[in-house]
């Protein structure tokens, strides 16, 4: 069985450029997106959309993360 790949990267705020940079660093740390998904494969990103809440509550995936 193949082990899961996990990366934890700090992101100080939701400024779009910083979110994108942090996501890129995390993907690089686990071998790049290409190591997970083939060029002809489709993937689905399922954000956490439990309920409406302010960013500070951190109960949903921030739209900046999905955009990045």
C-alpha positions in Angstrom: 0.0 0.0 0.0 1.3 3.4 -1.0 1.6 5.9 1.8 -0.2 9.2 1.7 1.7 12.4 0.9 1.2 15.3 3.2 2.7 18.8 3.4 2.0 21.5 5.9 2.9 25.1 4.8 2.2 28.2 6.8 0.3 31.0 5.2 0.1 34.2 7.2 -3.1 35.6 5.6 -5.5 35.2 2.7 -3.8 37.6 0.4 -4.2 35.9 -3.0 -0.5 35.9 -4.0 0.5 34.4 -0.6 -2.1 31.7 -0.7 -1.0 30.7 -4.2 2.7 30.7 -3.1 1.9 28.5 -0.1 -0.1 26.1 -2.2 2.8 25.9 -4.7 5.3 25.3 -1.9 3.1 22.5 -0.5 2.8 20.8 -3.9 6.5 21.1 -4.5 7.2 19.5 -1.1 5.2 16.3 -2.1 6.8 16.0 -5.6 4.6 18.4 -7.6 1.1 18.0 -8.9 2.4 15.8 -11.7 3.3 13.2 -9.1 -0.3 12.9 -8.0 -2.4 13.5 -11.2 -1.7 12.4 -14.7 -2.0 14.8 -17.6 -5.1 13.2 -18.9 -6.8 12.7 -15.5 -9.6 14.9 -14.1 -9.7 15.8 -10.5 -12.4 17.2 -8.2 -11.5 19.6 -5.4 -14.2 19.4 -2.7 -14.1 22.5 -0.5 -15.4 22.4 3.0 -18.7 24.3 2.7 -20.4 23.4 5.9 -22.2 26.7 6.5 -21.8 30.4 6.0 -19.3 32.0 8.4 -16.7 34.7 8.6 -13.1 33.9 7.7 -12.0 34.3 11.3 -14.2 31.3 12.3 -12.3 29.0 9.9 -15.2 26.6 9.4 -15.2 26.7 5.6 -12.6 26.7 2.9 -11.7 30.3 2.0 -12.5 31.1 -1.6 -8.9 32.3 -2.1 -7.7 28.8 -1.6 -10.0 27.4 -4.2 -9.1 30.2 -6.6 -5.3 29.6 -6.2 
